[in-house]
Amino acid sequence: MQELIARADKVARLLKQRGETLAVAESSTGGLIAAALLALPGASAYFLGGAVVYTQLARRVLLDIADISSLGIRASTEPYARLLAQTTRQRFSATWAVAESGATGPAGNRYGDPAGHSCIAVAGPNERAITLETGSGDRWPRWTCSRT
């Protein structure tokens, strides 16, 4: 968790310097991204809120995103992470939103993605989505990977 907090500290400093805000939507990380950001003093200056959208029900209730198959996408993909980020940004009126969806482990998900698969997206003035493959089915070390 200390590595996550150190990374969150860099983000927090930039957000505070710029007077910008952030909201988070997480799936397989289960709130770890938000926890790292909220562990820092002064988080209320930039953190607006977040949602753990671990299930279809949570996605519908918390973000008002219904059946994604009708959109031609599925969870644990970059387009899905981008949709979560864009929707979260809009719902919270945030400068930025971060979203994550993946297969934590110990096994893969129902779509055939292996454990250690994660798609992360950022929505804001600029947008980006990436896929990380750690190859690990161990939940805890997965979120301390060395990629920046």
C-alpha positions in Angstrom: 0.0 0.0 0.0 2.9 2.3 0.7 3.9 2.3 -3.0 0.3 3.2 -4.0 0.3 6.0 -1.5 3.6 7.3 -2.9 2.1 7.3 -6.4 -1.1 8.9 -5.2 1.0 11.7 -3.5 2.4 12.7 -6.9 -1.1 12.9 -8.3 -2.4 14.8 -5.3 0.3 17.4 -5.5 -0.4 18.0 -9.2 -4.1 18.3 -8.7 -3.7 20.7 -5.8 -1.2 22.9 -7.7 -3.6 23.1 -10.6 -6.8 23.4 -8.6 -8.2 20.3 -10.3 -10.5 17.6 -9.0 -10.7 13.8 -9.4 -13.3 11.1 -9.1 -12.7 7.3 -9.3 -14.6 4.2 -10.6 -13.0 0.9 -9.6 -13.9 -2.7 -10.2 -11.3 -5.3 -9.4 -9.1 -2.9 -7.3 -12.1 -2.7 -4.9 -11.4 0.8 -3.7 -7.6 0.7 -3.4 -7.1 3.6 -5.8 -9.5 5.8 -3.7 -8.0 4.5 -0.5 -4.5 5.6 -1.6 -5.7 9.0 -2.6 -7.7 9.5 0.6 -4.9 8.4 2.8 -3.1 11.7 2.1 -3.7 14.9 4.1 -5.8 17.5 2.3 -7.5 15.0 0.0 -10.7 17.0 0.2 -9.1 19.7 -1.9 -9.1 17.4 -5.0 -11.0 14.1 -4.3 -14.7 14.3 -5.1 -15.8 10.7 -4.6 -15.8 7.3 -6.2 -17.6 4.1 -6.8 -16.7 0.5 -6.6 -18.5 -1.0 -9.5 -17.6 -4.6 -8.9 -20.8 -6.0 -10.4 -23.3 -5.2 -13.1 -25.8 -4.1 -10.4 -23.3 -1.7 -8.9 -22.5 -0.2 -12.3 -26.2 0.4 -12.9 -27.1 1.7 -9.5 -23.9 3.9 -8.9 -23.1 5.1 -12.4 -26.5 4.6 -14.2 -24.8 2.5 -16.9 -27.2 -0.2 -18.0 -26.4 -3.2 -20.3 -23.0 -2.6 -21.8 -23.4 -5.4 -24.4 -25.9 -3.2 -26.2 -23.0 -0.7 -26.6 -20.9 -3.5 -28.2 -18.3 -3.6 -25.3 -17.6 -5.8 -22.4 -16.0 -5.3 -19.0 -12.2 -5.6 -18.6 -11.5 -3.8 -21.8 -10.1 -0.4 -22.6 -13.3 0.9 -24.1 -15.2 -0.2 -21.0 -12.6 1.5 -18.7 -12.9 4.6 -20.8 -16.8 4.5 -20.5 -16.5 4.2 -16.7 -14.0 7.1 -16.6 -16.1 9.4 -18.8 -19.3 8.6 -17.0 -17.6 9.1 -13.6 -16.1 12.4 -14.6 -19.5 13.6 -15.9 -21.5 12.5 -12.8 -19.1 14.1 -10.4 -18.3 17.2 -12.5 -14.7 16.4 -12.0 -11.7 17.7 -13.9 -10.4 14.1 -14.1 -11.7 10.6 -13.6 -9.8 7.4 -13.3 -11.4 4.0 -13.9 -10.3 0.4 -13.7 -11.7 -3.0 -14.7 -9.9 -6.3 -14.7 -9.4 -9.8 -13.5 -7.8 -9.8 -10.1 -7.3 -13.5 -9.3 -6.7 -16.1 -8.3 -8.3 -17.1 -11.5 -9.2 -15.1 -14.7 -12.6 -13.6 -15.3 -15.6 -15.0 -17.2 -14.5 -13.3 -20.4 -11.3 -15.3 -20.7 -8.9 -12.6 -19.4 -6.2 -14.1 -17.2 -5.6 -13.1 -13.6 -3.5 -10.0 -13.5 -5.3 -8.4 -16.4 -6.3 -4.8 -15.8 -7.6 -2.0 -18.0 -7.2 1.6 -16.7 -8.5 4.8 -18.2 -8.3 8.4 -17.4 -10.9 10.9 -18.7 -10.4 14.7 -18.6 -9.0 17.4 -20.8 -6.9 14.5 -22.2 -7.9 10.8 -22.3 -6.0 7.6 -22.3 -6.6 3.9 -21.6 -4.0 1.2 -21.1 -4.0 -2.5 -20.4 -1.7 -4.0 -17.9 -0.9 -7.7 -17.7 1.0 -8.6 -14.5 0.5 -12.4 -14.9 -0.1 -12.6 -11.2 -3.2 -14.2 -9.6 -2.2 -12.9 -6.2 -4.5 -9.9 -5.4 -2.2 -7.9 -3.1 1.1 -7.8 -5.1 -0.9 -7.1 -8.3 -1.5 -3.5 -7.3 2.1 -2.9 -6.4 3.5 -3.5 -9.9 6.3 -1.3 -11.0 4.7 0.4 -14.0 4.2 4.1 -13.7 
